[in-house]
Amino acid sequence: MKYDKILLDHGSGGKISHHLTTDMLLPIFDNPILSQLNDGAIFELGGMRLAFSTDSFTVDPIFFPGGNIGDLAINGTVNDVAMCGGDPVYLSVGLIIEEGFSMTDLEKILNEMGTAAEIAGVTVVTGDTKVVPKGAVDKIFINTSGIGLIPSNVDIASHQAKPGDQIILSGTIADHGITILTRREGLSFESSLTSDTAPLNQMVKQMLAVGRGIHVLRDPTRGGVGTALNEVADKSNVGIKINETDIPLKKEVVAACELLGFDPLYLANEGKLLAFVSAEDTDAVLAAIRLSPYGKDAAVIGTVVEDHIGKVVVETRIGGMRIVDMLAGEQLPRIC
Protein backbone atom coordinates (compact mmCIF):
# COMPACT_ATOMS: atom_id res chain seq x y z
CA MET A 1 0.00 0.00 0.00
CA LYS A 2 1.60 3.24 -1.19
CA TYR A 3 0.46 6.66 0.02
CA ASP A 4 1.92 10.10 -0.55
CA LYS A 5 0.64 11.40 2.78
CA ILE A 6 -0.36 10.07 6.18
CA LEU A 7 -4.10 9.48 6.54
CA LEU A 8 -6.22 9.12 9.66
CA ASP A 9 -6.50 5.47 8.61
CA HIS A 10 -2.80 5.02 9.42
CA GLY A 11 -3.66 5.42 13.10
CA SER A 12 -6.70 3.11 13.14
CA GLY A 13 -4.93 0.03 14.42
CA GLY A 14 -6.34 -1.80 11.38
CA LYS A 15 -5.04 -3.00 8.02
CA ILE A 16 -3.51 0.29 6.82
CA SER A 17 -1.98 0.97 10.22
CA HIS A 18 -0.55 -2.57 10.19
CA HIS A 19 1.06 -1.93 6.81
CA LEU A 20 2.63 1.30 8.06
CA THR A 21 4.30 -0.73 10.80
CA THR A 22 5.38 -3.68 8.68
CA ASP A 23 6.31 -1.79 5.48
CA MET A 24 8.00 1.32 6.86
CA LEU A 25 8.77 1.19 10.57
CA LEU A 26 9.81 -2.45 10.91
CA PRO A 27 12.36 -2.47 8.04
CA ILE A 28 14.11 0.57 9.54
CA PHE A 29 14.17 -0.56 13.17
CA ASP A 30 14.02 -4.32 12.62
CA ASN A 31 15.36 -6.54 15.40
CA PRO A 32 14.27 -9.83 17.00
CA ILE A 33 12.41 -8.09 19.83
CA LEU A 34 10.47 -5.60 17.71
CA SER A 35 9.61 -8.10 14.98
CA GLN A 36 7.46 -10.08 17.43
CA LEU A 37 4.92 -7.21 17.30
CA ASN A 38 3.46 -7.96 20.71
CA ASP A 39 1.62 -5.34 22.81
CA GLY A 40 5.05 -4.53 24.24
CA ALA A 41 8.67 -5.62 24.04
CA ILE A 42 9.68 -8.84 25.81
CA PHE A 43 13.38 -9.21 26.58
CA GLU A 44 15.98 -10.28 29.12
CA LEU A 45 18.22 -7.87 31.01
CA GLY A 46 20.52 -8.68 33.89
CA GLY A 47 19.05 -12.13 34.30
CA MET A 48 15.46 -10.81 34.49
CA ARG A 49 12.69 -11.10 31.91
CA LEU A 50 11.06 -7.73 31.32
CA ALA A 51 8.08 -6.32 29.46
CA PHE A 52 8.27 -2.74 28.18
CA SER A 53 5.57 -0.77 26.38
CA THR A 54 4.76 2.78 25.31
CA ASP A 55 1.56 4.40 24.07
CA SER A 56 0.24 7.86 23.23
CA PHE A 57 -3.29 9.08 23.97
CA THR A 58 -5.18 11.71 21.98
CA VAL A 59 -8.80 10.84 22.83
CA ASP A 60 -11.51 13.38 22.02
CA PRO A 61 -13.33 14.37 24.20
CA ILE A 62 -10.77 14.31 26.99
CA PHE A 63 -13.51 13.84 29.62
CA PHE A 64 -16.12 11.12 29.05
CA PRO A 65 -18.48 8.94 31.12
CA GLY A 66 -16.36 6.48 33.05
CA GLY A 67 -13.04 8.29 32.83
CA ASN A 68 -10.82 10.82 31.13
CA ILE A 69 -7.63 10.93 29.10
CA GLY A 70 -5.57 10.64 32.30
CA ASP A 71 -6.74 7.32 33.71
CA LEU A 72 -7.04 6.02 30.14
CA ALA A 73 -3.31 6.68 29.65
CA ILE A 74 -2.30 4.91 32.87
CA ASN A 75 -4.59 1.92 32.32
CA GLY A 76 -3.63 1.57 28.67
CA THR A 77 0.06 1.10 29.35
CA VAL A 78 -0.53 -1.04 32.45
CA ASN A 79 -2.62 -3.35 30.26
CA ASP A 80 -0.07 -3.51 27.44
CA VAL A 81 2.60 -4.66 29.89
CA ALA A 82 0.17 -7.18 31.41
CA MET A 83 -0.64 -8.60 27.95
CA CYS A 84 3.03 -9.59 27.71
CA GLY A 85 2.66 -11.56 30.94
CA GLY A 86 4.46 -8.82 32.86
CA ASP A 87 3.63 -7.42 36.27
CA PRO A 88 3.83 -3.63 35.66
CA VAL A 89 5.97 -1.74 38.17
CA TYR A 90 7.11 1.67 36.87
CA LEU A 91 5.60 4.18 34.43
CA SER A 92 6.69 7.40 32.78
CA VAL A 93 4.31 10.21 31.80
CA GLY A 94 4.83 12.72 28.99
CA LEU A 95 2.44 15.66 28.61
CA ILE A 96 2.02 17.80 25.49
CA ILE A 97 -0.26 20.69 26.47
CA GLU A 98 -1.82 23.43 24.35
CA GLU A 99 -1.20 27.00 25.46
CA GLY A 100 -4.31 28.29 27.22
CA PHE A 101 -5.42 24.89 28.49
CA SER A 102 -7.45 25.06 31.69
CA MET A 103 -5.35 24.56 34.83
CA THR A 104 -8.44 23.16 36.56
CA ASP A 105 -8.85 20.53 33.86
CA LEU A 106 -5.16 19.66 34.05
CA GLU A 107 -5.45 19.15 37.79
CA LYS A 108 -8.45 16.85 37.30
CA ILE A 109 -6.57 14.79 34.75
CA LEU A 110 -3.45 14.48 36.91
CA ASN A 111 -5.49 13.53 39.96
CA GLU A 112 -7.20 10.78 37.97
CA MET A 113 -3.80 9.56 36.76
CA GLY A 114 -2.60 9.39 40.35
CA THR A 115 -5.67 7.45 41.43
CA ALA A 116 -5.39 5.06 38.47
CA ALA A 117 -1.71 4.40 39.22
CA GLU A 118 -2.54 3.67 42.85
CA ILE A 119 -5.32 1.24 41.90
CA ALA A 120 -3.05 -0.55 39.42
CA GLY A 121 -0.20 -0.67 41.95
CA VAL A 122 2.33 1.12 39.73
CA THR A 123 4.58 4.11 40.38
CA VAL A 124 5.19 7.04 38.03
CA VAL A 125 8.95 7.60 38.30
CA THR A 126 9.81 9.98 35.45
CA GLY A 127 8.21 12.19 32.83
CA ASP A 128 8.29 15.29 30.68
CA THR A 129 6.07 18.31 29.96
CA LYS A 130 5.93 20.37 26.78
CA VAL A 131 3.66 23.37 26.08
CA VAL A 132 2.99 24.29 22.44
CA PRO A 133 1.31 27.38 20.94
CA LYS A 134 -2.47 27.47 20.81
CA GLY A 135 -3.72 25.45 17.86
CA ALA A 136 -0.55 23.34 17.58
CA VAL A 137 -2.21 20.53 19.55
CA ASP A 138 -5.82 19.89 20.58
CA LYS A 139 -5.93 20.58 24.35
CA ILE A 140 -3.66 17.82 25.69
CA PHE A 141 -1.93 14.65 24.46
CA ILE A 142 -0.35 12.16 26.87
CA ASN A 143 2.33 9.52 26.39
CA THR A 144 2.89 6.79 28.96
CA SER A 145 5.57 4.11 28.99
CA GLY A 146 5.75 1.21 31.40
CA ILE A 147 8.04 -1.60 32.46
CA GLY A 148 7.23 -4.79 34.33
CA LEU A 149 8.71 -8.09 35.45
CA ILE A 150 7.76 -11.35 33.73
CA PRO A 151 7.75 -14.42 35.99
CA SER A 152 10.14 -17.14 34.86
CA ASN A 153 7.34 -19.66 34.30
CA VAL A 154 5.30 -17.35 32.02
CA ASP A 155 5.68 -17.53 28.24
CA ILE A 156 3.08 -15.42 26.44
CA ALA A 157 3.38 -13.98 22.93
CA SER A 158 1.14 -13.28 19.95
CA HIS A 159 2.66 -16.09 17.85
CA GLN A 160 1.88 -18.88 20.33
CA ALA A 161 -1.81 -19.64 19.72
CA LYS A 162 -2.29 -23.37 19.11
CA PRO A 163 -5.09 -25.40 17.48
CA GLY A 164 -7.51 -26.44 20.20
CA ASP A 165 -6.95 -23.31 22.30
CA GLN A 166 -10.15 -21.81 23.63
CA ILE A 167 -10.59 -18.04 23.21
CA ILE A 168 -11.85 -16.22 26.29
CA LEU A 169 -13.18 -12.66 26.15
CA SER A 170 -13.19 -10.99 29.55
CA GLY A 171 -16.43 -9.03 29.13
CA THR A 172 -18.74 -6.95 26.98
CA ILE A 173 -17.20 -5.28 23.96
CA ALA A 174 -17.47 -1.85 22.30
CA ASP A 175 -18.45 -0.03 25.52
CA HIS A 176 -15.61 2.48 25.18
CA GLY A 177 -16.09 3.04 21.46
CA ILE A 178 -19.81 3.74 21.72
CA THR A 179 -19.34 5.93 24.81
CA ILE A 180 -16.78 8.13 23.03
CA LEU A 181 -18.82 8.28 19.83
CA THR A 182 -22.05 9.31 21.50
CA ARG A 183 -20.38 11.89 23.72
CA ARG A 184 -18.36 13.38 20.84
CA GLU A 185 -21.31 13.65 18.49
CA GLY A 186 -23.77 14.82 21.17
CA LEU A 187 -25.99 11.78 20.68
CA SER A 188 -28.40 10.98 23.49
CA PHE A 189 -29.36 7.43 24.45
CA GLU A 190 -31.48 6.43 27.42
CA SER A 191 -28.71 4.44 29.09
CA SER A 192 -25.93 4.70 31.62
CA LEU A 193 -23.26 3.36 29.25
CA THR A 194 -19.73 4.30 30.28
CA SER A 195 -16.21 3.60 29.09
CA ASP A 196 -14.73 0.31 30.28
CA THR A 197 -11.27 1.80 30.97
CA ALA A 198 -9.71 -0.32 33.72
CA PRO A 199 -6.39 -1.87 34.79
CA LEU A 200 -6.23 -5.59 34.00
CA ASN A 201 -2.91 -6.49 35.62
CA GLN A 202 -4.44 -7.98 38.77
CA MET A 203 -6.83 -10.04 36.66
CA VAL A 204 -3.91 -11.35 34.61
CA LYS A 205 -1.99 -12.22 37.78
CA GLN A 206 -4.97 -14.28 38.99
CA MET A 207 -5.21 -16.00 35.60
CA LEU A 208 -1.53 -16.92 35.58
CA ALA A 209 -1.80 -18.32 39.11
CA VAL A 210 -4.34 -20.96 38.04
CA GLY A 211 -3.42 -21.73 34.41
CA ARG A 212 -0.11 -22.66 32.83
CA GLY A 213 -1.73 -23.05 29.44
CA ILE A 214 -2.21 -19.35 28.65
CA HIS A 215 -0.52 -18.88 25.29
CA VAL A 216 -1.62 -15.43 24.07
CA LEU A 217 -3.09 -12.33 25.73
CA ARG A 218 -4.32 -9.29 23.80
CA ASP A 219 -6.31 -6.21 24.77
CA PRO A 220 -8.53 -5.33 21.80
CA THR A 221 -8.22 -1.54 21.82
CA ARG A 222 -8.02 0.25 18.46
CA GLY A 223 -9.49 -1.99 15.77
CA GLY A 224 -11.45 -3.97 18.35
CA VAL A 225 -11.80 -7.71 18.81
CA GLY A 226 -11.93 -8.40 15.08
CA THR A 227 -8.57 -6.82 14.34
CA ALA A 228 -6.89 -8.33 17.43
CA LEU A 229 -8.03 -11.83 16.43
CA ASN A 230 -6.70 -11.31 12.90
CA GLU A 231 -3.31 -10.25 14.24
CA VAL A 232 -3.06 -13.41 16.35
CA ALA A 233 -4.20 -15.64 13.48
CA ASP A 234 -1.54 -14.12 11.24
CA LYS A 235 1.32 -14.24 13.76
CA SER A 236 0.49 -17.78 14.97
CA ASN A 237 -0.29 -19.14 11.48
CA VAL A 238 -3.62 -20.61 12.63
CA GLY A 239 -7.30 -20.23 11.89
CA ILE A 240 -9.80 -18.80 14.35
CA LYS A 241 -13.51 -19.54 14.62
CA ILE A 242 -15.79 -17.52 16.92
CA ASN A 243 -19.51 -17.69 17.64
CA GLU A 244 -21.56 -14.50 17.39
CA THR A 245 -24.08 -15.66 20.00
CA ASP A 246 -21.32 -16.12 22.60
CA ILE A 247 -19.93 -12.57 22.33
CA PRO A 248 -21.06 -10.53 25.38
CA LEU A 249 -22.69 -7.22 24.42
CA LYS A 250 -24.67 -4.67 26.36
CA LYS A 251 -28.12 -4.05 24.90
CA GLU A 252 -27.33 -0.32 24.66
CA VAL A 253 -24.28 -1.10 22.50
CA VAL A 254 -26.32 -3.40 20.26
CA ALA A 255 -28.96 -0.70 19.79
CA ALA A 256 -26.40 2.04 19.06
CA CYS A 257 -24.50 -0.14 16.57
CA GLU A 258 -27.70 -1.07 14.74
CA LEU A 259 -28.78 2.56 14.59
CA LEU A 260 -25.40 3.94 13.48
CA GLY A 261 -24.25 1.07 11.28
CA PHE A 262 -21.19 -0.02 13.29
CA ASP A 263 -19.92 -3.54 13.79
CA PRO A 264 -19.09 -3.95 17.51
CA LEU A 265 -16.28 -6.37 16.62
CA TYR A 266 -14.29 -3.40 15.31
CA LEU A 267 -15.00 -0.86 18.05
CA ALA A 268 -12.38 -0.05 20.70
CA ASN A 269 -12.25 -1.46 24.21
CA GLU A 270 -10.08 -0.16 27.04
CA GLY A 271 -10.70 -2.67 29.82
CA LYS A 272 -11.10 -6.05 28.13
CA LEU A 273 -8.72 -8.85 27.16
CA LEU A 274 -8.64 -11.86 24.88
CA ALA A 275 -6.96 -14.99 26.25
CA PHE A 276 -5.94 -18.00 24.15
CA VAL A 277 -5.89 -20.88 26.61
CA SER A 278 -5.38 -24.64 26.35
CA ALA A 279 -8.63 -26.60 26.64
CA GLU A 280 -7.62 -28.24 29.92
CA ASP A 281 -6.98 -24.86 31.62
CA THR A 282 -9.96 -22.98 30.19
CA ASP A 283 -12.42 -23.53 33.05
CA ALA A 284 -9.91 -22.49 35.73
CA VAL A 285 -8.79 -19.38 33.83
CA LEU A 286 -12.38 -18.37 33.07
CA ALA A 287 -13.29 -18.72 36.75
CA ALA A 288 -10.29 -16.56 37.73
CA ILE A 289 -11.35 -13.84 35.29
CA ARG A 290 -14.88 -13.84 36.67
CA LEU A 291 -13.51 -13.23 40.17
CA SER A 292 -12.27 -9.82 39.00
CA PRO A 293 -14.68 -6.86 39.14
CA TYR A 294 -13.75 -6.27 35.49
CA GLY A 295 -14.47 -9.84 34.36
CA LYS A 296 -17.96 -10.75 35.56
CA ASP A 297 -19.28 -11.05 31.98
CA ALA A 298 -16.38 -13.16 30.68
CA ALA A 299 -17.18 -15.90 28.18
CA VAL A 300 -15.57 -18.39 25.82
CA ILE A 301 -16.27 -17.01 22.35
CA GLY A 302 -14.40 -19.38 20.04
CA THR A 303 -11.52 -21.69 19.34
CA VAL A 304 -8.28 -21.91 17.40
CA VAL A 305 -8.51 -24.29 14.42
CA GLU A 306 -6.25 -25.80 11.77
CA ASP A 307 -8.53 -24.68 8.91
CA HIS A 308 -8.48 -21.35 7.01
CA ILE A 309 -4.95 -20.47 8.21
CA GLY A 310 -4.49 -16.77 8.95
CA LYS A 311 -8.20 -16.01 8.80
CA VAL A 312 -10.96 -15.39 11.33
CA VAL A 313 -14.51 -16.62 10.71
CA VAL A 314 -17.64 -16.09 12.77
CA GLU A 315 -20.69 -18.32 12.98
CA THR A 316 -23.59 -15.88 12.82
CA ARG A 317 -26.79 -15.89 14.85
CA ILE A 318 -28.68 -17.39 11.91
CA GLY A 319 -26.20 -20.23 11.47
CA GLY A 320 -24.19 -18.90 8.54
CA MET A 321 -20.47 -18.19 8.36
CA ARG A 322 -18.70 -14.97 7.45
CA ILE A 323 -15.09 -13.83 7.37
CA VAL A 324 -14.03 -11.25 9.95
CA ASP A 325 -11.27 -9.35 8.17
CA MET A 326 -8.82 -6.92 9.74
CA LEU A 327 -10.35 -3.45 10.05
CA ALA A 328 -9.93 -1.44 6.84
CA GLY A 329 -10.15 2.32 7.26
CA GLU A 330 -10.78 4.44 10.33
CA GLN A 331 -14.19 3.97 11.94
CA LEU A 332 -13.63 6.45 14.73
CA PRO A 333 -10.45 8.54 14.99
CA ARG A 334 -9.00 9.64 18.34
CA ILE A 335 -10.70 6.85 20.26
CA CYS A 336 -7.84 6.50 22.75
N, C-alpha and C positions, 0 to 999 in steps of 0.2 A: 504494500500500500504506500503510494507516494503522494505527499502533500507538500505544497509550497509554503503553507503556513500552519501554525498550530490551531486546531479547532477545539471547541468545548468537548467534543467527543473524545479527544485525547486524554481527558481527565475522568472519563466515565467509569473506569475500572473494567470495561468490556473489551470487545474485540479490537477496536482501534487503539485503545490504551495499551492492550497487550502487545500489539505490534510495535508501538513506540518503544516499549521496554526491550522486546526481543530483537528488533531491527536496528535500533540506534543506540540505546543505552548499554545493552549487554555486550555488543561487540567492542565498545570502547573500554568498558570497565571489567570485562570478563575475567572471572576467576572461579575456582571450584565452590567457594562459599556463595557468591552472588548467583551463580548459574542454577542453584537449587530453586530459586524463586519462591521461597517460603514466605510467611508473614513477617519474618525477621531473619537475621543471620544466625546460624548455629555454628559455633566453632569452639576450639579448645585453646586455653591460655593459662599457662602456669599450672598445668595439671587439672584445671577445672573446665567443665563444659558450660558455655555461656550462650545466652540468647540476647540478641541486640536488635532493636527496631527503632525506626523513626517515622513520623507521620506529621503532616501539616493539615490544619483545619481552617476552612474558609466558609463555614456554614452560614446561610442566610435564610431566616433571621438569626441573629446571634442569641436571642432569648426565645424559647419555645416551650410548650407544655412538657414537663418532665425533665427539663434541664436547660443548659445554655452551652455556648461554645467552650466554656472553661472545663466543666466536668466531662464534656464530650472528649476534649483533648486528653485529659488524664486517663479516662477509661479506655479510649481507643488504643493508646500505646500499651497500657497494662494488658489489654486483651491480645494484642499482637505478640507480645513476649510470651504470654500464657499459651498461645496457639503453637508455639515452638516447644512446648513442654517445660518452659522455664518458669521459675518462681520470681516474679519481678521484684526488684529491690530498690534501685535508684532511677530517678528520672531527671531530665533536663527540660527547661521551658524557655522557648524563644517567643517574644512578643513583637509583632510589627503593628504599630498603632498609627492611625490617621490623626494628623493634627486637628485639634478641636474635639476629639472624642471625649465623651462625658467621663469625668473622674468618678462620679457615682456608679456608672455602669462598669467601669474598670474595677472598682472595688468589689462589686457584686460578683464579677467573673472570677477575680482572684480568690475571693472567699469560697466560692463553689469549688475551685480547683483545690484549695487546701482541704476542704471537707472530703472531696473525692479521693485525694491522696491518702487521707487518714483511713477512710473506709477500705481502700484497697490494700493498705498496709505498706505503702511505698513512701520514699522520701525524695523530695525535690532537692538536689544537691548543687545544681549549677544552672545558668541560664543567660539570657541576653535580651535587651530591649532596644528596639529601633523605632523612631518616630519619623514619619514621612509627611511631605506636604499634603494638604487637604486635596482629595481627589486622586492621590497616587495609590491609595488602597481603600477598600470599602470597610470603614470602621476599624476592625481589628482582625488580624490573622494570627494563628498560634501554631508553633511547631513544638512537638514533644518528642523526646527520644528516651528510650528506657533500656535497662540491662537487667538480666536476671540469671539465676543459677539453674542449670538443668541437672536433676538427679542422675546418678550414674546408671540407674536401671531404666531410664526413660529414653526411648528412641522414636521420635515422632517427626515426620516430614511428609511433604505433599506428594512424594513419589512412592509412598509405601502402602497405598490401598491394595487390598488383595481380594481376588474372587471369593465370594462367601461372606465378606465383611458386611455387617449390618450398618446402616447409616442412621444415626440418631440426630434429630434436630431438637435443640434445647427449649424451644417454645414457639409462640406465634410469630409469624414473619410479617414484614412490611409496616410494622407499627411506626418506626421512625420515619420512613419515607412518606407515609400518608400524613403524619403529624406535621412534618416540615412543609409539604405541599399545601395542605389546607391553611396553615398559618400564613405562609408566604403569599398565597393568592387571595386571602381574605374569605375563604370558603367557610361556610358554617354548617356543621353537622350536629345533630342532637346526640352527642356522645361525649364521653370523658376520655377519649383516646389521647395517649401521651407517648412521647418518645420512650424507647426501651433502653436508653443508654444506661449501662451498668458495668461494673468490673466483674470479670468472669474467672479471675485467678483462683479464688477460693473454691469455686465449683470444680475447676480443673484439678486442683490438688485433691479434692475428694474423689474424683473420678480415677486418678492415677493410683490412689490408695487401694482401690478395690479391683482394678482391672489392668493386667499386664498386656492385654491384647488391643490396646488403643494404638492404631497405626497412623492416623491422620487427624489433625484438628484444624478447622478453619472457621473464622468468623466472617459471615457473609455480609460485608458492609457494602461498599459501592458495587453495583452490578448484581447484588442480591444472591439468593441461594442458587439460582440457575447458573450464573457465571462462576461461582465458587465450585460447583459440582463439575462444570466443564474443565476448569483448571486442574482439578484432581484427576479426572478421567484422562486428560492429556498427559500430565506428568507421570502418572502411574501406569499408563498404557493398558487401561481396563475400560470396560463398559459400565454404565451406571443405569439402574432402573429404579424409578421412584413411583409412588402411588399418590395420585392427586387427593384421594379421599383421606389419606393419612396425614396430610400437611396441616398443622394447626394454624387457624386463622381466626382473628376476631371478626364478629359479624359486621362491625363498623368498617373494617378494612375491606371486607368483601363488597359491601355496598358502595364504598367510595371507588374501588377499582372498577366495578361494573359501570358506575356512572361516568367515570372519567376515562375509561378505556385503558387502564394499566393492568399489566400482568404482575401479581404480587411476587412471583418468583424472581423478578428482576429489580424489585425495590429494596432500598438499603435497610439494614438492621444494624443496631449499635450495641446490642446486649444479648446476642444469640450466637450459638456455635453449632457447627456440624462436626460429628465425631464418627470416624470410620473404625468400627470395633469388630473383633473376631466374634463369631456367633456364640461361642461358649462364654464370653465375658459380657455379652450385650445386656442381659437382665441386671447384672450387678452394677454396671456403669449407668444404665438408665435409672435405676433406683437411687444411685448417688446424685445424679443430676436433679432428680425430683425433690431431694432433700434441701436443695438450695432455694432461696426465695425467688431466684431468677429462672428456675427450671421446672416449675410446677406443671407446665403444659407440655413437657418434653414428650416426644414420640419417635418411634422408629418409622422412617418414611420411605425406606427403600433398601436396596442391596447392591453390592458390587458383583458384576457378572463377567463372563468371558466373551460374551457376544458384543457386537457393535463397538469394537475397541475405539476408545477416544471420544465416544459419543454418550450423551445423556438422553434417555427416553422417559416419558411419563405415561403411566396408564391413567386415562382420564376417568371422570366420574361416570361416563356413559359406556365405559368398557373399551374404548379405542386406545390407540397409541399415537403419540406425537413426539417429535424430536424437540428437546429443549436446547437450543443453540446458545452459544455465548452471546451476551448482550451486544447488539450492534447499534451504535449511536448513543446519544446522551438523553435518557429519559428525563432526568431532573438534575441540573447542574447545582453545584455548591450544596450538596446534601450533607456533607460532613467536613 
